[in-house]
């Protein structure tokens, strides 16, 4: 499966495949009725505690990624990943996030995990 990361504020591309929002909180300024996505899987997002600790500080990214992978290795995390994989129709999955720095977001960690 080909997995890519995009900000939800970017226009959908014709080759995005299945588009899934992987943030726990709905993004500001995006109307649900106008969001071009196939699913919202907030269960695969990091816990509120981890998200608050991280605060999208790039210097904490490596530790954030380690802790997030630990969360995904739990029973609930594995079930959320299974649900995410079951959502995909086709060979391409676009993980959507509202994070300003998508390269240092949970979507990037998740994309790496799913691609590996």
Biopython code that builds the backbone (N, CA, C, O; Angstrom):
import numpy as np
from Bio.PDB.StructureBuilder import StructureBuilder

atoms = [
    (1, "UNK", "N", (0.844, -1.172, 0.000)),
    (1, "UNK", "CA", (0.000, 0.000, 0.000)),
    (1, "UNK", "C", (0.892, 1.238, 0.000)),
    (1, "UNK", "O", (1.863, 1.315, 0.753)),
    (2, "UNK", "N", (0.563, 2.180, -0.829)),
    (2, "UNK", "CA", (1.275, 3.452, -0.913)),
    (2, "UNK", "C", (0.597, 4.432, 0.049)),
    (2, "UNK", "O", (-0.591, 4.720, -0.098)),
    (3, "UNK", "N", (1.336, 4.938, 1.018)),
    (3, "UNK", "CA", (0.775, 5.833, 2.026)),
    (3, "UNK", "C", (1.439, 7.196, 1.916)),
    (3, "UNK", "O", (2.666, 7.292, 1.893)),
    (4, "UNK", "N", (0.633, 8.248, 1.847)),
    (4, "UNK", "CA", (1.137, 9.618, 1.809)),
    (4, "UNK", "C", (0.444, 10.440, 2.878)),
    (4, "UNK", "O", (-0.612, 10.061, 3.385)),
    (5, "UNK", "N", (1.045, 11.559, 3.211)),
    (5, "UNK", "CA", (0.508, 12.473, 4.221)),
    (5, "UNK", "C", (0.226, 13.810, 3.568)),
    (5, "UNK", "O", (1.035, 14.313, 2.788)),
    (6, "UNK", "N", (-0.921, 14.383, 3.887)),
    (6, "UNK", "CA", (-1.293, 15.711, 3.405)),
    (6, "UNK", "C", (-1.986, 16.471, 4.522)),
    (6, "UNK", "O", (-2.556, 15.885, 5.443)),
    (7, "UNK", "N", (-1.921, 17.771, 4.417)),
    (7, "UNK", "CA", (-2.729, 18.598, 5.315)),
    (7, "UNK", "C", (-4.156, 18.610, 4.785)),
    (7, "UNK", "O", (-4.375, 18.635, 3.574)),
    (8, "UNK", "N", (-5.110, 18.592, 5.681)),
    (8, "UNK", "CA", (-6.510, 18.565, 5.264)),
    (8, "UNK", "C", (-6.903, 19.850, 4.540)),
    (8, "UNK", "O", (-7.909, 19.885, 3.831)),
    (9, "UNK", "N", (-6.115, 20.894, 4.717)),
    (9, "UNK", "CA", (-6.415, 22.177, 4.079)),
    (9, "UNK", "C", (-5.988, 22.200, 2.603)),
    (9, "UNK", "O", (-6.363, 23.109, 1.863)),
    (10, "UNK", "N", (-5.212, 21.208, 2.182)),
    (10, "UNK", "CA", (-4.811, 21.112, 0.777)),
    (10, "UNK", "C", (-5.954, 20.522, -0.037)),
    (10, "UNK", "O", (-6.760, 19.745, 0.474)),
    (11, "UNK", "N", (-6.012, 20.902, -1.308)),
    (11, "UNK", "CA", (-7.040, 20.348, -2.182)),
    (11, "UNK", "C", (-6.794, 18.865, -2.394)),
    (11, "UNK", "O", (-5.655, 18.400, -2.428)),
    (12, "UNK", "N", (-7.895, 18.135, -2.534)),
    (12, "UNK", "CA", (-7.791, 16.710, -2.829)),
    (12, "UNK", "C", (-7.226, 16.534, -4.230)),
    (12, "UNK", "O", (-7.552, 17.289, -5.146)),
    (13, "UNK", "N", (-6.387, 15.541, -4.381)),
    (13, "UNK", "CA", (-5.822, 15.225, -5.690)),
    (13, "UNK", "C", (-6.546, 14.042, -6.302)),
    (13, "UNK", "O", (-7.118, 13.219, -5.587)),
    (14, "UNK", "N", (-6.522, 13.957, -7.600)),
    (14, "UNK", "CA", (-7.213, 12.862, -8.274)),
    (14, "UNK", "C", (-6.578, 11.502, -7.972)),
    (14, "UNK", "O", (-7.215, 10.468, -8.172)),
    (15, "UNK", "N", (-5.342, 11.493, -7.496)),
    (15, "UNK", "CA", (-4.658, 10.233, -7.192)),
    (15, "UNK", "C", (-4.454, 10.020, -5.687)),
    (15, "UNK", "O", (-3.561, 9.273, -5.288)),
    (16, "UNK", "N", (-5.267, 10.665, -4.854)),
    (16, "UNK", "CA", (-5.133, 10.530, -3.400)),
    (16, "UNK", "C", (-5.569, 9.159, -2.889)),
    (16, "UNK", "O", (-5.138, 8.739, -1.815)),
    (17, "UNK", "N", (-6.400, 8.469, -3.623)),
    (17, "UNK", "CA", (-6.921, 7.190, -3.135)),
    (17, "UNK", "C", (-7.871, 7.424, -1.976)),
    (17, "UNK", "O", (-8.647, 8.380, -1.980)),
    (18, "UNK", "N", (-7.808, 6.552, -0.989)),
    (18, "UNK", "CA", (-8.657, 6.682, 0.196)),
    (18, "UNK", "C", (-8.081, 7.773, 1.092)),
    (18, "UNK", "O", (-6.903, 7.741, 1.449)),
    (19, "UNK", "N", (-8.924, 8.737, 1.450)),
    (19, "UNK", "CA", (-8.492, 9.880, 2.266)),
    (19, "UNK", "C", (-9.085, 9.747, 3.667)),
    (19, "UNK", "O", (-10.303, 9.713, 3.839)),
    (20, "UNK", "N", (-8.194, 9.674, 4.674)),
    (20, "UNK", "CA", (-8.635, 9.474, 6.053)),
    (20, "UNK", "C", (-8.009, 10.527, 6.958)),
    (20, "UNK", "O", (-6.790, 10.693, 6.990)),
    (21, "UNK", "N", (-8.857, 11.232, 7.690)),
    (21, "UNK", "CA", (-8.395, 12.183, 8.703)),
    (21, "UNK", "C", (-7.970, 11.387, 9.927)),
    (21, "UNK", "O", (-8.739, 10.565, 10.425)),
    (22, "UNK", "N", (-6.748, 11.622, 10.424)),
    (22, "UNK", "CA", (-6.223, 10.855, 11.556)),
    (22, "UNK", "C", (-5.926, 11.756, 12.763)),
    (22, "UNK", "O", (-5.056, 11.441, 13.574)),
    (23, "UNK", "N", (-6.636, 12.856, 12.878)),
    (23, "UNK", "CA", (-6.532, 13.738, 14.040)),
    (23, "UNK", "C", (-7.651, 13.396, 15.021)),
    (23, "UNK", "O", (-8.738, 12.989, 14.612)),
    (24, "UNK", "N", (-7.384, 13.560, 16.302)),
    (24, "UNK", "CA", (-8.402, 13.302, 17.319)),
    (24, "UNK", "C", (-9.449, 14.419, 17.355)),
    (24, "UNK", "O", (-10.615, 14.182, 17.671)),
    (25, "UNK", "N", (-9.017, 15.627, 17.030)),
    (25, "UNK", "CA", (-9.912, 16.793, 17.070)),
    (25, "UNK", "C", (-10.189, 17.246, 15.645)),
    (25, "UNK", "O", (-9.292, 17.276, 14.803)),
    (26, "UNK", "N", (-11.445, 17.599, 15.386)),
    (26, "UNK", "CA", (-11.803, 18.076, 14.043)),
    (26, "UNK", "C", (-11.054, 19.377, 13.754)),
    (26, "UNK", "O", (-10.997, 20.250, 14.620)),
    (27, "UNK", "N", (-10.478, 19.529, 12.556)),
    (27, "UNK", "CA", (-9.681, 20.715, 12.218)),
    (27, "UNK", "C", (-10.509, 21.997, 12.131)),
    (27, "UNK", "O", (-11.634, 22.004, 11.631)),
    (28, "UNK", "N", (-9.929, 23.053, 12.622)),
    (28, "UNK", "CA", (-10.577, 24.369, 12.582)),
    (28, "UNK", "C", (-10.762, 24.832, 11.151)),
    (28, "UNK", "O", (-9.906, 24.622, 10.292)),
    (29, "UNK", "N", (-11.896, 25.463, 10.916)),
    (29, "UNK", "CA", (-12.151, 26.074, 9.626)),
    (29, "UNK", "C", (-12.556, 25.106, 8.530)),
    (29, "UNK", "O", (-12.704, 25.514, 7.379)),
    (30, "UNK", "N", (-12.737, 23.844, 8.856)),
    (30, "UNK", "CA", (-13.140, 22.857, 7.853)),
    (30, "UNK", "C", (-14.552, 22.390, 8.190)),
    (30, "UNK", "O", (-14.799, 21.859, 9.273)),
    (31, "UNK", "N", (-15.453, 22.590, 7.271)),
    (31, "UNK", "CA", (-16.826, 22.132, 7.483)),
    (31, "UNK", "C", (-16.903, 20.646, 7.168)),
    (31, "UNK", "O", (-16.386, 20.186, 6.149)),
    (32, "UNK", "N", (-17.544, 19.912, 8.042)),
    (32, "UNK", "CA", (-17.647, 18.467, 7.830)),
    (32, "UNK", "C", (-18.318, 18.150, 6.502)),
    (32, "UNK", "O", (-17.922, 17.211, 5.811)),
    (33, "UNK", "N", (-19.314, 18.916, 6.149)),
    (33, "UNK", "CA", (-20.048, 18.661, 4.907)),
    (33, "UNK", "C", (-19.176, 18.910, 3.672)),
    (33, "UNK", "O", (-19.435, 18.357, 2.603)),
    (34, "UNK", "N", (-18.148, 19.740, 3.824)),
    (34, "UNK", "CA", (-17.302, 20.085, 2.680)),
    (34, "UNK", "C", (-15.934, 19.392, 2.704)),
    (34, "UNK", "O", (-15.139, 19.537, 1.776)),
    (35, "UNK", "N", (-15.678, 18.653, 3.758)),
    (35, "UNK", "CA", (-14.388, 17.952, 3.857)),
    (35, "UNK", "C", (-14.373, 16.811, 2.836)),
    (35, "UNK", "O", (-15.280, 15.979, 2.795)),
    (36, "UNK", "N", (-13.349, 16.795, 2.039)),
    (36, "UNK", "CA", (-13.232, 15.765, 1.007)),
    (36, "UNK", "C", (-12.437, 14.602, 1.588)),
    (36, "UNK", "O", (-11.232, 14.483, 1.365)),
    (37, "UNK", "N", (-13.133, 13.745, 2.341)),
    (37, "UNK", "CA", (-12.473, 12.604, 2.943)),
    (37, "UNK", "C", (-13.403, 11.402, 2.949)),
    (37, "UNK", "O", (-14.621, 11.537, 2.830)),
    (38, "UNK", "N", (-12.812, 10.234, 3.089)),
    (38, "UNK", "CA", (-13.581, 8.995, 3.113)),
    (38, "UNK", "C", (-13.909, 8.543, 4.523)),
    (38, "UNK", "O", (-14.903, 7.850, 4.742)),
    (39, "UNK", "N", (-13.079, 8.932, 5.482)),
    (39, "UNK", "CA", (-13.304, 8.519, 6.867)),
    (39, "UNK", "C", (-12.554, 9.442, 7.813)),
    (39, "UNK", "O", (-11.600, 10.119, 7.430)),
    (40, "UNK", "N", (-13.010, 9.448, 9.054)),
    (40, "UNK", "CA", (-12.314, 10.136, 10.138)),
    (40, "UNK", "C", (-12.038, 9.066, 11.184)),
    (40, "UNK", "O", (-12.963, 8.566, 11.823)),
    (41, "UNK", "N", (-10.777, 8.716, 11.359)),
    (41, "UNK", "CA", (-10.405, 7.693, 12.318)),
    (41, "UNK", "C", (-9.661, 8.347, 13.472)),
    (41, "UNK", "O", (-8.430, 8.372, 13.501)),
    (42, "UNK", "N", (-10.420, 8.873, 14.419)),
    (42, "UNK", "CA", (-9.778, 9.542, 15.551)),
    (42, "UNK", "C", (-9.213, 8.551, 16.560)),
    (42, "UNK", "O", (-8.406, 8.927, 17.409)),
    (43, "UNK", "N", (-9.632, 7.274, 16.476)),
    (43, "UNK", "CA", (-9.113, 6.269, 17.404)),
    (43, "UNK", "C", (-7.643, 5.933, 17.143)),
    (43, "UNK", "O", (-6.952, 5.434, 18.032)),
    (44, "UNK", "N", (-7.168, 6.206, 15.929)),
    (44, "UNK", "CA", (-5.774, 5.922, 15.600)),
    (44, "UNK", "C", (-4.863, 7.107, 15.974)),
    (44, "UNK", "O", (-3.639, 7.002, 15.885)),
    (45, "UNK", "N", (-5.451, 8.202, 16.382)),
    (45, "UNK", "CA", (-4.685, 9.400, 16.762)),
    (45, "UNK", "C", (-4.030, 9.196, 18.129)),
    (45, "UNK", "O", (-4.470, 8.346, 18.904)),
    (46, "UNK", "N", (-2.997, 9.959, 18.425)),
    (46, "UNK", "CA", (-2.358, 9.858, 19.745)),
    (46, "UNK", "C", (-3.325, 10.268, 20.851)),
    (46, "UNK", "O", (-4.273, 11.018, 20.620)),
    (47, "UNK", "N", (-3.073, 9.772, 22.034)),
    (47, "UNK", "CA", (-3.900, 10.141, 23.188)),
    (47, "UNK", "C", (-3.822, 11.643, 23.416)),
    (47, "UNK", "O", (-2.874, 12.302, 22.989)),
    (48, "UNK", "N", (-4.814, 12.165, 24.084)),
    (48, "UNK", "CA", (-4.838, 13.595, 24.408)),
    (48, "UNK", "C", (-3.610, 13.967, 25.229)),
    (48, "UNK", "O", (-3.011, 15.019, 25.007)),
    (49, "UNK", "N", (-3.236, 13.120, 26.166)),
    (49, "UNK", "CA", (-2.071, 13.393, 27.013)),
    (49, "UNK", "C", (-0.793, 13.484, 26.186)),
    (49, "UNK", "O", (0.013, 14.396, 26.378)),
    (50, "UNK", "N", (-0.609, 12.546, 25.273)),
    (50, "UNK", "CA", (0.598, 12.560, 24.440)),
    (50, "UNK", "C", (0.593, 13.761, 23.511)),
    (50, "UNK", "O", (1.618, 14.419, 23.332)),
    (51, "UNK", "N", (-0.546, 14.044, 22.927)),
    (51, "UNK", "CA", (-0.660, 15.190, 22.013)),
    (51, "UNK", "C", (-0.322, 16.492, 22.742)),
    (51, "UNK", "O", (0.395, 17.338, 22.209)),
    (52, "UNK", "N", (-0.841, 16.646, 23.956)),
    (52, "UNK", "CA", (-0.561, 17.870, 24.728)),
    (52, "UNK", "C", (0.906, 17.955, 25.125)),
    (52, "UNK", "O", (1.500, 19.032, 25.070)),
    (53, "UNK", "N", (1.502, 16.823, 25.529)),
    (53, "UNK", "CA", (2.912, 16.815, 25.896)),
    (53, "UNK", "C", (3.770, 17.232, 24.700)),
    (53, "UNK", "O", (4.691, 18.037, 24.840)),
    (54, "UNK", "N", (3.466, 16.687, 23.544)),
    (54, "UNK", "CA", (4.263, 16.957, 22.341)),
    (54, "UNK", "C", (4.144, 18.413, 21.908)),
    (54, "UNK", "O", (5.160, 19.062, 21.659)),
    (55, "UNK", "N", (2.950, 18.927, 21.815)),
    (55, "UNK", "CA", (2.739, 20.320, 21.428)),
    (55, "UNK", "C", (3.341, 20.675, 20.077)),
    (55, "UNK", "O", (3.623, 21.845, 19.818)),
    (56, "UNK", "N", (3.541, 19.697, 19.220)),
    (56, "UNK", "CA", (4.119, 19.885, 17.876)),
    (56, "UNK", "C", (5.478, 20.573, 17.912)),
    (56, "UNK", "O", (5.819, 21.361, 17.029)),
    (57, "UNK", "N", (6.252, 20.255, 18.960)),
    (57, "UNK", "CA", (7.617, 20.762, 19.095)),
    (57, "UNK", "C", (8.562, 19.803, 18.360)),
    (57, "UNK", "O", (8.770, 18.680, 18.820)),
    (58, "UNK", "N", (9.135, 20.224, 17.232)),
    (58, "UNK", "CA", (9.993, 19.318, 16.451)),
    (58, "UNK", "C", (11.143, 18.703, 17.247)),
    (58, "UNK", "O", (11.602, 17.608, 16.921)),
    (59, "UNK", "N", (11.611, 19.394, 18.284)),
    (59, "UNK", "CA", (12.696, 18.847, 19.098)),
    (59, "UNK", "C", (12.248, 17.626, 19.895)),
    (59, "UNK", "O", (13.081, 16.819, 20.307)),
    (60, "UNK", "N", (10.932, 17.480, 20.119)),
    (60, "UNK", "CA", (10.394, 16.340, 20.856)),
    (60, "UNK", "C", (9.904, 15.235, 19.925)),
    (60, "UNK", "O", (9.380, 14.221, 20.386)),
    (61, "UNK", "N", (10.071, 15.428, 18.609)),
    (61, "UNK", "CA", (9.439, 14.515, 17.656)),
    (61, "UNK", "C", (9.883, 13.062, 17.815)),
    (61, "UNK", "O", (9.040, 12.166, 17.793)),
    (62, "UNK", "N", (11.172, 12.807, 17.974)),
    (62, "UNK", "CA", (11.650, 11.428, 18.088)),
    (62, "UNK", "C", (11.028, 10.724, 19.293)),
    (62, "UNK", "O", (10.602, 9.572, 19.199)),
    (63, "UNK", "N", (10.981, 11.422, 20.418)),
    (63, "UNK", "CA", (10.371, 10.835, 21.619)),
    (63, "UNK", "C", (8.857, 10.689, 21.436)),
    (63, "UNK", "O", (8.268, 9.698, 21.866)),
    (64, "UNK", "N", (8.239, 11.676, 20.799)),
    (64, "UNK", "CA", (6.809, 11.579, 20.496)),
    (64, "UNK", "C", (6.532, 10.343, 19.638)),
    (64, "UNK", "O", (5.614, 9.575, 19.926)),
    (65, "UNK", "N", (7.323, 10.156, 18.594)),
    (65, "UNK", "CA", (7.130, 9.018, 17.693)),
    (65, "UNK", "C", (7.273, 7.703, 18.450)),
    (65, "UNK", "O", (6.502, 6.769, 18.231)),
    (66, "UNK", "N", (8.252, 7.631, 19.333)),
    (66, "UNK", "CA", (8.449, 6.409, 20.130)),
    (66, "UNK", "C", (7.234, 6.135, 21.007)),
    (66, "UNK", "O", (6.737, 5.010, 21.042)),
    (67, "UNK", "N", (6.755, 7.152, 21.714)),
    (67, "UNK", "CA", (5.597, 6.989, 22.606)),
    (67, "UNK", "C", (4.322, 6.675, 21.818)),
    (67, "UNK", "O", (3.501, 5.864, 22.248)),
    (68, "UNK", "N", (4.168, 7.316, 20.676)),
    (68, "UNK", "CA", (2.988, 7.079, 19.845)),
    (68, "UNK", "C", (2.979, 5.642, 19.325)),
    (68, "UNK", "O", (1.935, 4.990, 19.311)),
    (69, "UNK", "N", (4.133, 5.156, 18.902)),
    (69, "UNK", "CA", (4.224, 3.760, 18.451)),
    (69, "UNK", "C", (3.872, 2.797, 19.593)),
    (69, "UNK", "O", (3.256, 1.757, 19.363)),
    (70, "UNK", "N", (4.262, 3.143, 20.808)),
    (70, "UNK", "CA", (3.884, 2.322, 21.962)),
    (70, "UNK", "C", (2.367, 2.301, 22.122)),
    (70, "UNK", "O", (1.783, 1.248, 22.376)),
    (71, "UNK", "N", (1.730, 3.454, 21.976)),
    (71, "UNK", "CA", (0.264, 3.502, 22.059)),
    (71, "UNK", "C", (-0.367, 2.640, 20.967)),
    (71, "UNK", "O", (-1.344, 1.933, 21.216)),
    (72, "UNK", "N", (0.185, 2.699, 19.777)),
    (72, "UNK", "CA", (-0.368, 1.921, 18.667)),
    (72, "UNK", "C", (-0.122, 0.428, 18.834)),
    (72, "UNK", "O", (-0.783, -0.381, 18.182)),
    (73, "UNK", "N", (0.813, 0.049, 19.692)),
    (73, "UNK", "CA", (1.105, -1.353, 19.938)),
    (73, "UNK", "C", (0.190, -1.956, 21.002)),
    (73, "UNK", "O", (0.338, -3.129, 21.345)),
    (74, "UNK", "N", (-0.745, -1.181, 21.526)),
    (74, "UNK", "CA", (-1.716, -1.689, 22.498)),
    (74, "UNK", "C", (-2.852, -2.382, 21.753)),
    (74, "UNK", "O", (-2.939, -2.298, 20.528)),
    (75, "UNK", "N", (-3.720, -3.064, 22.492)),
    (75, "UNK", "CA", (-4.883, -3.713, 21.860)),
    (75, "UNK", "C", (-5.743, -2.693, 21.121)),
    (75, "UNK", "O", (-6.154, -2.928, 19.985)),
    (76, "UNK", "N", (-6.014, -1.563, 21.767)),
    (76, "UNK", "CA", (-6.836, -0.521, 21.142)),
    (76, "UNK", "C", (-6.146, 0.058, 19.916)),
    (76, "UNK", "O", (-6.792, 0.335, 18.906)),
    (77, "UNK", "N", (-4.843, 0.240, 20.006)),
    (77, "UNK", "CA", (-4.089, 0.779, 18.876)),
    (77, "UNK", "C", (-4.090, -0.163, 17.687)),
    (77, "UNK", "O", (-4.275, 0.262, 16.547)),
    (78, "UNK", "N", (-3.882, -1.442, 17.956)),
    (78, "UNK", "CA", (-3.903, -2.427, 16.864)),
    (78, "UNK", "C", (-5.285, -2.496, 16.210)),
    (78, "UNK", "O", (-5.395, -2.644, 14.993)),
    (79, "UNK", "N", (-6.329, -2.390, 17.019)),
    (79, "UNK", "CA", (-7.692, -2.399, 16.471)),
    (79, "UNK", "C", (-7.945, -1.159, 15.614)),
    (79, "UNK", "O", (-8.587, -1.246, 14.567)),
    (80, "UNK", "N", (-7.442, -0.010, 16.057)),
    (80, "UNK", "CA", (-7.605, 1.227, 15.281)),
    (80, "UNK", "C", (-6.856, 1.128, 13.953)),
    (80, "UNK", "O", (-7.359, 1.593, 12.929)),
    (81, "UNK", "N", (-5.676, 0.538, 13.953)),
    (81, "UNK", "CA", (-4.914, 0.361, 12.708)),
    (81, "UNK", "C", (-5.640, -0.617, 11.786)),
    (81, "UNK", "O", (-5.683, -0.410, 10.573)),
    (82, "UNK", "N", (-6.201, -1.665, 12.347)),
    (82, "UNK", "CA", (-6.960, -2.623, 11.527)),
    (82, "UNK", "C", (-8.153, -1.917, 10.879)),
    (82, "UNK", "O", (-8.419, -2.104, 9.692)),
    (83, "UNK", "N", (-8.861, -1.114, 11.651)),
    (83, "UNK", "CA", (-9.994, -0.362, 11.116)),
    (83, "UNK", "C", (-9.539, 0.561, 9.997)),
    (83, "UNK", "O", (-10.205, 0.673, 8.968)),
    (84, "UNK", "N", (-8.402, 1.222, 10.199)),
    (84, "UNK", "CA", (-7.850, 2.101, 9.177)),
    (84, "UNK", "C", (-7.537, 1.325, 7.899)),
    (84, "UNK", "O", (-7.910, 1.742, 6.803)),
    (85, "UNK", "N", (-6.862, 0.212, 8.049)),
    (85, "UNK", "CA", (-6.525, -0.606, 6.867)),
    (85, "UNK", "C", (-7.771, -1.111, 6.157)),
    (85, "UNK", "O", (-7.805, -1.175, 4.928)),
    (86, "UNK", "N", (-8.797, -1.471, 6.924)),
    (86, "UNK", "CA", (-10.050, -1.961, 6.337)),
    (86, "UNK", "C", (-10.791, -0.877, 5.561)),
    (86, "UNK", "O", (-11.620, -1.180, 4.704)),
    (87, "UNK", "N", (-10.493, 0.384, 5.861)),
    (87, "UNK", "CA", (-11.126, 1.517, 5.193)),
    (87, "UNK", "C", (-10.597, 1.706, 3.778)),
    (87, "UNK", "O", (-11.295, 2.224, 2.906)),
    (88, "UNK", "N", (-9.358, 1.282, 3.562)),
    (88, "UNK", "CA", (-8.678, 1.542, 2.288)),
    (88, "UNK", "C", (-9.292, 0.725, 1.159)),
    (88, "UNK", "O", (-9.442, -0.493, 1.252)),
    (89, "UNK", "N", (-9.638, 1.430, 0.102)),
    (89, "UNK", "CA", (-10.110, 0.777, -1.119)),
    (89, "UNK", "C", (-9.129, 1.176, -2.215)),
    (89, "UNK", "O", (-9.107, 2.332, -2.639)),
    (90, "UNK", "N", (-8.349, 0.261, -2.657)),
    (90, "UNK", "CA", (-7.337, 0.572, -3.657)),
    (90, "UNK", "C", (-5.948, 0.445, -3.077)),
    (90, "UNK", "O", (-5.749, -0.163, -2.026)),
    (91, "UNK", "N", (-4.991, 1.024, -3.775)),
    (91, "UNK", "CA", (-3.585, 0.854, -3.408)),
    (91, "UNK", "C", (-2.969, 2.089, -2.775)),
    (91, "UNK", "O", (-1.792, 2.078, -2.415)),
    (92, "UNK", "N", (-3.755, 3.161, -2.634)),
    (92, "UNK", "CA", (-3.177, 4.401, -2.090)),
    (92, "UNK", "C", (-4.022, 4.905, -0.928)),
    (92, "UNK", "O", (-5.251, 4.942, -0.991)),
    (93, "UNK", "N", (-3.330, 5.289, 0.125)),
    (93, "UNK", "CA", (-3.962, 5.854, 1.311)),
    (93, "UNK", "C", (-3.347, 7.219, 1.576)),
    (93, "UNK", "O", (-2.127, 7.350, 1.665)),
    (94, "UNK", "N", (-4.187, 8.227, 1.700)),
    (94, "UNK", "CA", (-3.728, 9.563, 2.067)),
    (94, "UNK", "C", (-4.185, 9.841, 3.487)),
    (94, "UNK", "O", (-5.383, 9.896, 3.766)),
    (95, "UNK", "N", (-3.223, 10.016, 4.383)),
    (95, "UNK", "CA", (-3.514, 10.351, 5.771)),
    (95, "UNK", "C", (-3.583, 11.862, 5.878)),
    (95, "UNK", "O", (-2.648, 12.564, 5.491)),
    (96, "UNK", "N", (-4.684, 12.355, 6.400)),
    (96, "UNK", "CA", (-4.900, 13.794, 6.504)),
    (96, "UNK", "C", (-4.717, 14.264, 7.938)),
    (96, "UNK", "O", (-5.127, 13.596, 8.887)),
    (97, "UNK", "N", (-4.094, 15.425, 8.076)),
    (97, "UNK", "CA", (-3.877, 16.038, 9.380)),
    (97, "UNK", "C", (-4.010, 17.549, 9.252)),
    (97, "UNK", "O", (-3.809, 18.114, 8.177)),
    (98, "UNK", "N", (-4.350, 18.189, 10.357)),
    (98, "UNK", "CA", (-4.409, 19.644, 10.374)),
    (98, "UNK", "C", (-3.094, 20.253, 10.842)),
    (98, "UNK", "O", (-2.939, 21.474, 10.833)),
    (99, "UNK", "N", (-2.156, 19.421, 11.248)),
    (99, "UNK", "CA", (-0.873, 19.914, 11.751)),
    (99, "UNK", "C", (-0.184, 20.803, 10.710)),
    (99, "UNK", "O", (-0.154, 20.485, 9.522)),
    (100, "UNK", "N", (0.362, 21.911, 11.182)),
    (100, "UNK", "CA", (1.066, 22.830, 10.274)),
    (100, "UNK", "C", (2.314, 22.184, 9.684)),
    (100, "UNK", "O", (2.673, 22.447, 8.536)),
    (101, "UNK", "N", (2.963, 21.351, 10.459)),
    (101, "UNK", "CA", (4.175, 20.654, 10.018)),
    (101, "UNK", "C", (3.839, 19.170, 9.893)),
    (101, "UNK", "O", (4.045, 18.398, 10.829)),
    (102, "UNK", "N", (3.327, 18.785, 8.747)),
    (102, "UNK", "CA", (2.881, 17.396, 8.544)),
    (102, "UNK", "C", (4.020, 16.398, 8.672)),
    (102, "UNK", "O", (3.788, 15.241, 9.023)),
    (103, "UNK", "N", (5.259, 16.829, 8.391)),
    (103, "UNK", "CA", (6.411, 15.925, 8.495)),
    (103, "UNK", "C", (6.737, 15.562, 9.936)),
    (103, "UNK", "O", (7.404, 14.560, 10.192)),
    (104, "UNK", "N", (6.269, 16.372, 10.874)),
    (104, "UNK", "CA", (6.496, 16.117, 12.300)),
    (104, "UNK", "C", (5.155, 15.904, 13.005)),
    (104, "UNK", "O", (4.923, 16.439, 14.089)),
    (105, "UNK", "N", (4.294, 15.133, 12.388)),
    (105, "UNK", "CA", (2.956, 14.894, 12.941)),
    (105, "UNK", "C", (2.738, 13.406, 13.164)),
    (105, "UNK", "O", (3.541, 12.575, 12.740)),
    (106, "UNK", "N", (1.640, 13.085, 13.833)),
    (106, "UNK", "CA", (1.280, 11.688, 14.020)),
    (106, "UNK", "C", (1.018, 11.012, 12.683)),
    (106, "UNK", "O", (1.249, 9.811, 12.543)),
    (107, "UNK", "N", (0.539, 11.765, 11.702)),
    (107, "UNK", "CA", (0.282, 11.194, 10.375)),
    (107, "UNK", "C", (1.582, 10.683, 9.753)),
    (107, "UNK", "O", (1.582, 9.641, 9.097)),
    (108, "UNK", "N", (2.672, 11.395, 9.949)),
    (108, "UNK", "CA", (3.973, 10.959, 9.408)),
    (108, "UNK", "C", (4.431, 9.673, 10.094)),
    (108, "UNK", "O", (4.941, 8.769, 9.432)),
    (109, "UNK", "N", (4.258, 9.583, 11.401)),
    (109, "UNK", "CA", (4.625, 8.370, 12.145)),
    (109, "UNK", "C", (3.766, 7.199, 11.672)),
    (109, "UNK", "O", (4.270, 6.100, 11.438)),
    (110, "UNK", "N", (2.485, 7.444, 11.536)),
    (110, "UNK", "CA", (1.554, 6.419, 11.098)),
    (110, "UNK", "C", (1.859, 5.961, 9.671)),
    (110, "UNK", "O", (1.798, 4.767, 9.378)),
    (111, "UNK", "N", (2.184, 6.897, 8.791)),
    (111, "UNK", "CA", (2.528, 6.552, 7.416)),
    (111, "UNK", "C", (3.766, 5.660, 7.377)),
    (111, "UNK", "O", (3.824, 4.693, 6.618)),
    (112, "UNK", "N", (4.747, 5.996, 8.199)),
    (112, "UNK", "CA", (5.961, 5.187, 8.263)),
    (112, "UNK", "C", (5.651, 3.777, 8.759)),
    (112, "UNK", "O", (6.168, 2.796, 8.224)),
    (113, "UNK", "N", (4.820, 3.683, 9.768)),
    (113, "UNK", "CA", (4.442, 2.395, 10.332)),
    (113, "UNK", "C", (3.678, 1.554, 9.306)),
    (113, "UNK", "O", (3.944, 0.361, 9.164)),
    (114, "UNK", "N", (2.746, 2.161, 8.602)),
    (114, "UNK", "CA", (1.932, 1.429, 7.628)),
    (114, "UNK", "C", (2.730, 1.044, 6.398)),
    (114, "UNK", "O", (2.459, 0.016, 5.779)),
    (115, "UNK", "N", (3.706, 1.853, 6.039)),
    (115, "UNK", "CA", (4.524, 1.573, 4.858)),
    (115, "UNK", "C", (5.559, 0.494, 5.123)),
    (115, "UNK", "O", (5.977, -0.228, 4.218)),
    (116, "UNK", "N", (5.966, 0.399, 6.393)),
    (116, "UNK", "CA", (7.019, -0.551, 6.742)),
    (116, "UNK", "C", (6.482, -1.896, 6.913)),
    (116, "UNK", "O", (7.230, -2.827, 7.210)),
]
sb = StructureBuilder()
sb.init_structure("model")
sb.init_model(0)
sb.init_chain("A")
sb.init_seg("    ")
for serial, (resi, resn, name, xyz) in enumerate(atoms, 1):
    if name == "N":
        sb.init_residue(resn, " ", resi, " ")
    sb.init_atom(name, np.array(xyz, "f"), 0.0, 1.0, " ", f" {name:<3s}", serial, name[0])
structure = sb.get_structure()
